[in-house]
């Protein structure tokens, strides 16, 4: 089975490091960016099959970025990670093109499950 090529995009260095620590063992490549403008270009250069997006960038949300990536034809699976624990937001994430929405409070359990789920071509939403 091919290993994942993952891009982590979040403006917070502590969040990027936490996500990197959780994902790097099961990935071929993990790269990080800290701004919304760099996501599409870095995902393309990396040939990322998974993009893990934070929610709060300067001038854009994770939803905005996911929508732009889908409109541009980006084939990567998108996982949005957020401190906002809302099933409505999880459904909204899927509506804009994300394949998963993960609550920060459940990151340790749900992020690996979300990666596995989206790699199978399925959608992951957190349990209520």
ABEGO torsion letter per residue (X at the ends): XBBBBBBBBBABAAAAAAAAAAAAAABABBBBBABAAAAAAAAAAAGBABBBBBABBBGBBAAAAAAAAAAAGBABBBBBBBABBBAAAAAAAAAAGBABBBBAAAAAAAAAAAAAAAAAGBBBBBBX
